[in-house]
Amino acid sequence: MSFMMLFVYMFKDFIWGGLFLYMGVEYYSIWLVILSVWIVGLMMMCLGSWSMKLMFMFINLVVLLIMFFLSMDLLMFYLMFEISLIPTFFLIIFWGSNMERLSASYYLMMYMLLISFPLLIYIMKIYSLGLSLKFSLMMMVMYMYDYSFGGFLMIYMAFYIKMPMYVVHIWLPKAHVEAPVYGSMILAGILLKMGGYGLIRLLEVFTYMSMKFNYLILSLSIIGSVMVSMLCLIQVDMKSLVAYSSVVHMNMMLCALMTMHKLGVLGSYIMMISHGLCSSGLFYMVNLFYERSGSRLLVFNKGAMSKLSSVMLWWFLLCVANFSFPFSLNFFSELMILMVILNWNLYLIMYLMMICFMSGAYSLYLFSYIQHGMKSYGPMKFNMSLMKEFVMLIMHFYPLLMLMLNLIMLM
């Protein structure tokens, strides 16, 4: 029995279960489907009052996400990837808070649609040649296909934008800052992971081309992680800081994927799960303070230890999980990612040391600036926390803890 399980594990990337029409479950999709349902369930708990329109958006969004993660056909994969933008666009434009939400939502839509359109052209080209669009068959036929660097960018750029890669990450802080709390939760928790999942799927298909050009993307991403982590240290808006920290983590994940190493893909996959829960929890925590003080600025939320001490523990747990403190689930994923990048090129150790140091610095800066300090320009007393808010925070942190204790489930 154990030999059979080991044999199945060896071929886990090629085994699709529960096949039906164009959909099936496999190793990399199952936990992302569970994460999608979990985060959308938490978004529904966020609502202060019942809203039929919002529930309609949430249900549409979770159905589109599940269909995306279960797609076995490249065309359906692309369609679900693009259509999932529509509910997100409406969440920002109708339920956002400031006038800048219009520019943020248009930024999001234009970046995604225009830059991912070349991928559709390549899909049509593959189909016109009479080749199959099924992932399992494409892996056998197209892994040695060689394209130019322009072709490489046309195929992969849609997923680099979604992650987002440094240089094309401008839309993310804008979208996060203008989105409502449930928009930020789904954006950080699931929608960024669609880019990573798309890369995992297509790196198996266009293997030769990926090995030829990946070093360029890896170099840009690791420098980008250093730059954005420095940028985090000068943020004055809590939501901006958490949004930029997502860019740092996603670029680290992209570096690991670009090495084409098996351990790198596994580390990236675990980081998708851990970062989805951790960043969603941080955005909820920022909103918890925003509802009480009326501002997301750090200076207006100082001295929270004396005003709202009941959530100090949750701030600390989520902040230390955000910089991969042992023994959080993020720690194991980042450990795998660091090992793979150093195995690929040992000279990158200085960049990795800077990223790890500054990740700890901006996470502790966020925690200490809010919790400590005597003088605050915000209201002197906050309302006490509700039981619903504690349940939300527990349901963000509990999976992080349990999956760390039972890590074999993700491997």
Legacy VTK file of the C-alpha trace (Angstrom):
# vtk DataFile Version 3.0
C-alpha trace
ASCII
DATASET POLYDATA
POINTS 411 float
0.000 0.000 0.000
2.792 2.418 0.928
4.606 1.605 -2.334
1.427 2.355 -4.282
1.007 5.715 -2.484
4.649 6.580 -3.224
4.122 5.670 -6.885
1.027 7.900 -7.092
2.938 10.780 -5.439
5.701 10.519 -8.053
3.163 11.209 -10.809
0.924 13.595 -8.893
1.382 16.380 -11.456
-0.037 14.229 -14.244
-2.985 12.604 -12.443
-6.348 14.315 -12.805
-9.217 12.995 -10.693
-12.968 13.525 -10.861
-12.877 14.183 -14.606
-16.027 15.738 -16.046
-16.197 17.602 -19.376
-13.392 20.206 -19.170
-12.873 20.024 -15.414
-10.887 17.830 -13.055
-9.112 17.943 -9.706
-5.370 17.495 -9.343
-2.670 18.090 -6.745
-2.141 21.823 -7.261
-5.807 22.776 -7.548
-7.474 21.044 -4.606
-6.112 23.257 -1.805
-6.659 26.429 -3.826
-10.313 25.448 -4.314
-10.639 24.897 -0.547
-8.921 28.257 0.092
-11.330 30.006 -2.325
-14.386 28.640 -0.524
-12.858 29.477 2.888
-12.000 33.105 2.008
-15.367 33.767 0.333
-17.076 32.330 3.426
-15.095 34.778 5.580
-16.055 37.620 3.222
-19.711 36.786 3.784
-19.112 36.934 7.543
-17.656 40.455 7.086
-20.969 41.893 5.994
-22.607 44.007 8.669
-26.040 43.590 7.086
-27.577 41.348 4.441
-27.086 42.545 0.859
-28.502 40.500 -2.004
-26.269 42.238 -4.569
-23.097 41.517 -2.597
-24.085 37.885 -2.014
-24.714 37.548 -5.757
-21.206 38.926 -6.443
-19.599 36.606 -3.890
-21.333 33.481 -5.210
-20.469 34.366 -8.820
-16.873 34.965 -7.803
-16.444 31.669 -5.958
-18.020 29.714 -8.853
-15.664 31.375 -11.357
-12.643 30.715 -9.122
-13.533 27.041 -8.668
-14.040 26.637 -12.426
-10.659 28.307 -13.033
-8.784 26.001 -10.652
-10.523 22.900 -12.024
-10.044 23.748 -15.721
-8.184 21.160 -17.793
-8.603 23.026 -21.071
-6.404 26.046 -21.861
-9.189 28.080 -23.508
-11.587 27.572 -20.596
-8.687 28.317 -18.252
-8.137 31.672 -20.002
-11.857 32.553 -20.056
-12.321 31.896 -16.332
-9.112 33.839 -15.663
-10.537 36.909 -17.415
-14.206 36.668 -16.376
-13.242 36.542 -12.678
-12.139 40.182 -13.112
-15.731 41.359 -13.601
-17.024 40.750 -10.024
-13.784 42.251 -8.637
-14.221 45.317 -10.850
-17.791 45.796 -9.582
-16.751 45.285 -5.943
-14.241 48.140 -6.239
-16.324 50.521 -8.340
-19.636 50.171 -6.447
-18.527 49.395 -2.896
-15.224 51.280 -2.742
-14.913 54.246 -0.409
-13.137 57.101 -2.260
-13.457 58.822 -5.630
-10.112 57.318 -6.686
-11.851 53.944 -6.886
-12.790 54.758 -10.506
-9.167 55.124 -11.608
-8.147 52.083 -9.501
-10.801 49.847 -11.078
-9.942 51.045 -14.602
-6.239 50.475 -13.912
-7.084 46.915 -12.849
-9.247 46.225 -15.899
-6.915 47.768 -18.481
-3.782 46.073 -17.134
-5.456 42.673 -17.036
-7.362 42.739 -20.320
-4.824 44.440 -22.580
-1.742 42.552 -21.423
-3.436 39.147 -21.316
-4.937 39.523 -24.816
-1.762 38.205 -26.575
-2.211 34.929 -24.654
-5.605 34.505 -26.356
-3.914 35.015 -29.739
-1.418 32.237 -28.936
-4.224 29.933 -27.776
-6.017 30.497 -31.105
-2.750 29.863 -32.960
-2.242 26.535 -31.140
-5.845 25.558 -31.898
-5.516 26.523 -35.588
-2.536 24.148 -35.912
-4.856 21.297 -34.943
-3.196 20.736 -31.554
-5.113 19.881 -28.405
-5.715 22.502 -25.704
-5.877 19.894 -22.908
-3.055 20.420 -20.404
-2.276 16.708 -20.119
-1.863 16.351 -23.905
-0.070 19.674 -24.403
2.627 18.589 -21.934
3.490 15.675 -24.216
3.524 17.701 -27.450
4.654 21.267 -26.720
7.346 21.011 -24.055
10.139 21.332 -26.653
8.531 24.175 -28.648
10.866 27.144 -28.933
9.606 30.729 -29.135
11.338 34.098 -29.202
11.506 36.310 -26.113
8.507 38.231 -27.477
6.526 34.997 -27.662
7.620 34.111 -24.128
6.286 37.447 -22.825
3.053 37.144 -24.810
2.300 33.784 -23.213
3.372 34.482 -19.631
2.765 38.220 -19.192
-0.908 37.717 -18.247
0.183 35.710 -15.195
3.079 38.035 -14.297
0.611 40.943 -14.178
-1.793 39.000 -11.976
0.793 37.991 -9.354
1.997 40.869 -9.743
5.616 41.002 -10.875
7.689 44.074 -9.986
7.400 46.834 -12.646
3.803 45.835 -13.502
2.613 45.903 -9.882
1.272 49.484 -9.929
-2.376 48.413 -10.101
-2.230 46.353 -6.878
-1.736 49.053 -4.177
-4.312 51.252 -5.942
-6.881 48.446 -6.070
-6.253 47.432 -2.444
-6.470 50.942 -1.027
-9.738 51.728 -2.829
-11.419 48.319 -2.411
-13.745 47.539 0.518
-12.474 45.051 3.101
-14.042 42.023 1.396
-12.574 43.194 -1.944
-9.095 43.352 -0.410
-9.551 39.933 1.223
-10.451 38.166 -2.024
-7.844 40.136 -4.006
-4.968 39.242 -1.658
-6.301 35.824 -0.665
-7.177 34.283 -4.026
-6.871 36.506 -7.099
-3.093 36.959 -6.793
-2.749 33.169 -6.527
-4.409 32.720 -9.921
-1.233 34.090 -11.508
0.942 31.612 -9.604
-1.334 28.687 -10.449
-1.369 29.699 -14.126
2.444 29.750 -14.162
2.634 26.292 -12.551
0.323 24.941 -15.261
2.086 26.577 -18.222
5.676 26.002 -17.045
4.942 22.278 -17.446
3.707 22.870 -20.998
6.330 25.280 -22.404
9.297 23.784 -20.552
12.104 24.454 -23.030
11.113 28.078 -23.634
10.805 28.673 -19.873
14.279 27.300 -19.153
15.657 29.582 -21.858
14.288 32.921 -20.532
13.376 32.441 -16.869
16.640 33.898 -15.556
15.578 37.369 -16.798
12.316 37.282 -14.837
14.061 35.872 -11.750
16.639 38.696 -11.789
13.952 41.359 -12.100
11.777 39.795 -9.380
14.506 39.476 -6.759
15.628 43.092 -7.266
11.958 44.106 -7.174
11.462 42.334 -3.846
14.326 44.356 -2.330
12.990 47.640 -3.742
9.396 47.080 -2.619
10.440 45.917 0.868
12.345 49.227 1.221
9.201 51.007 0.051
7.192 49.265 2.799
9.355 50.932 5.447
8.255 54.442 4.423
4.511 53.770 4.151
2.168 55.790 6.364
-1.023 53.974 5.337
-1.617 50.561 6.952
-3.427 49.162 3.911
-0.682 50.320 1.537
1.938 48.653 3.714
0.108 45.301 3.701
-0.485 45.609 -0.075
3.205 46.250 -0.809
4.201 43.363 1.476
2.041 41.136 -0.763
4.139 42.274 -3.745
7.334 41.252 -1.879
5.984 37.771 -1.102
4.619 37.204 -4.598
7.935 38.182 -6.206
9.781 35.754 -3.933
7.308 33.089 -4.995
7.883 33.994 -8.644
11.670 33.632 -8.178
11.187 30.092 -6.850
8.918 29.158 -9.767
11.402 30.525 -12.299
14.115 28.133 -11.085
11.991 25.263 -12.521
12.948 23.182 -9.478
10.448 20.756 -7.955
11.050 22.023 -4.413
10.585 25.591 -5.648
7.166 24.779 -7.076
6.182 23.083 -3.800
7.436 26.048 -1.732
5.539 28.463 -3.987
2.382 26.389 -3.654
2.580 26.371 0.157
3.275 30.123 0.102
0.084 30.637 -1.927
-1.931 28.956 0.838
-0.131 30.627 3.751
-0.008 34.117 2.232
-3.665 33.892 1.195
-4.733 33.373 4.810
-2.194 35.728 6.404
-2.696 38.747 4.117
-6.473 38.356 4.186
-6.315 38.400 7.999
-4.113 41.516 7.982
-6.494 43.379 5.676
-9.388 42.451 7.950
-7.412 43.674 10.965
-6.642 47.003 9.241
-10.352 47.428 8.516
-11.171 46.624 12.147
-9.142 49.695 13.194
-10.398 51.794 10.264
-14.025 51.304 11.370
-13.169 52.663 14.823
-10.734 55.493 14.096
-12.023 56.545 10.670
-8.485 56.533 9.246
-5.968 54.021 7.916
-2.991 56.259 8.743
-0.539 54.840 11.268
-0.354 58.108 13.186
-4.117 58.098 13.879
-4.048 54.553 15.257
-1.121 54.826 17.686
-1.399 53.532 21.219
-3.881 50.795 20.352
-2.612 48.703 23.263
-4.420 51.054 25.646
-7.467 51.571 23.409
-8.145 48.100 21.982
-5.858 45.679 23.811
-8.094 42.657 23.148
-6.814 42.262 19.570
-3.124 42.928 20.294
-2.334 39.190 20.296
-3.925 38.764 16.846
-1.953 41.715 15.466
1.232 40.104 16.747
0.441 36.614 15.420
-0.485 37.856 11.945
2.492 40.258 11.745
5.026 37.581 12.713
3.382 35.130 10.296
3.757 37.807 7.607
7.567 37.798 7.907
7.765 33.981 8.132
8.640 33.599 11.777
9.319 29.992 12.860
7.182 27.959 13.052
4.430 29.475 10.964
3.335 27.919 7.680
4.942 30.876 5.869
8.287 29.886 7.427
8.315 26.443 5.781
7.349 27.862 2.393
9.998 30.598 2.568
12.609 28.082 3.722
11.984 25.975 0.609
12.059 29.080 -1.595
15.378 30.308 -0.119
16.957 26.858 -0.508
15.927 26.656 -4.157
17.089 30.179 -5.068
20.471 29.630 -3.361
20.806 26.288 -5.125
20.166 28.085 -8.419
22.745 30.820 -7.739
24.638 31.278 -4.475
25.523 34.909 -5.316
21.904 35.928 -4.633
22.419 35.404 -0.887
22.914 39.148 -0.248
19.586 40.001 -1.881
17.826 37.275 0.102
19.363 38.472 3.372
18.120 42.003 2.670
14.618 40.766 1.823
14.388 38.606 4.964
15.688 41.418 7.191
13.401 44.071 5.755
10.359 41.767 5.834
10.872 41.456 9.579
11.524 45.207 9.860
8.336 46.411 8.160
6.141 43.793 9.870
7.420 44.750 13.333
7.252 48.441 12.369
3.549 47.969 11.581
2.905 46.152 14.865
4.953 48.386 17.175
3.844 51.705 15.666
0.151 50.860 16.079
0.284 49.132 19.455
2.734 51.403 21.269
3.037 55.141 21.732
1.171 57.409 24.118
-0.111 60.230 21.949
-2.634 59.576 19.190
-4.416 62.022 16.909
-7.380 59.660 16.588
-10.218 59.040 19.058
-8.985 58.294 22.572
-11.352 55.365 23.161
-12.330 52.580 20.782
-15.454 50.459 20.980
-14.842 46.989 22.344
-14.341 44.130 19.904
-17.294 42.046 18.840
-17.397 38.260 19.059
-17.792 38.124 15.262
-14.426 39.861 14.850
-12.669 37.369 17.112
-14.234 34.472 15.190
-13.008 36.017 11.916
-9.448 36.365 13.248
-9.444 32.820 14.643
-10.672 31.472 11.299
-7.797 33.222 9.532
-5.101 31.991 11.907
-6.421 28.507 12.773
-5.761 26.996 9.287
-2.243 28.503 9.300
-1.516 26.773 12.596
-3.173 23.451 11.776
-1.599 23.129 8.325
1.815 23.839 9.849
1.268 21.029 12.375
0.133 18.691 9.601
2.374 19.844 6.760
2.257 16.477 4.997
-1.257 17.371 3.787
0.224 20.004 1.459
3.089 17.876 0.162
LINES 1 412
411 0 1 2 3 4 5 6 7 8 9 10 11 12 13 14 15 16 17 18 19 20 21 22 23 24 25 26 27 28 29 30 31 32 33 34 35 36 37 38 39 40 41 42 43 44 45 46 47 48 49 50 51 52 53 54 55 56 57 58 59 60 61 62 63 64 65 66 67 68 69 70 71 72 73 74 75 76 77 78 79 80 81 82 83 84 85 86 87 88 89 90 91 92 93 94 95 96 97 98 99 100 101 102 103 104 105 106 107 108 109 110 111 112 113 114 115 116 117 118 119 120 121 122 123 124 125 126 127 128 129 130 131 132 133 134 135 136 137 138 139 140 141 142 143 144 145 146 147 148 149 150 151 152 153 154 155 156 157 158 159 160 161 162 163 164 165 166 167 168 169 170 171 172 173 174 175 176 177 178 179 180 181 182 183 184 185 186 187 188 189 190 191 192 193 194 195 196 197 198 199 200 201 202 203 204 205 206 207 208 209 210 211 212 213 214 215 216 217 218 219 220 221 222 223 224 225 226 227 228 229 230 231 232 233 234 235 236 237 238 239 240 241 242 243 244 245 246 247 248 249 250 251 252 253 254 255 256 257 258 259 260 261 262 263 264 265 266 267 268 269 270 271 272 273 274 275 276 277 278 279 280 281 282 283 284 285 286 287 288 289 290 291 292 293 294 295 296 297 298 299 300 301 302 303 304 305 306 307 308 309 310 311 312 313 314 315 316 317 318 319 320 321 322 323 324 325 326 327 328 329 330 331 332 333 334 335 336 337 338 339 340 341 342 343 344 345 346 347 348 349 350 351 352 353 354 355 356 357 358 359 360 361 362 363 364 365 366 367 368 369 370 371 372 373 374 375 376 377 378 379 380 381 382 383 384 385 386 387 388 389 390 391 392 393 394 395 396 397 398 399 400 401 402 403 404 405 406 407 408 409 410
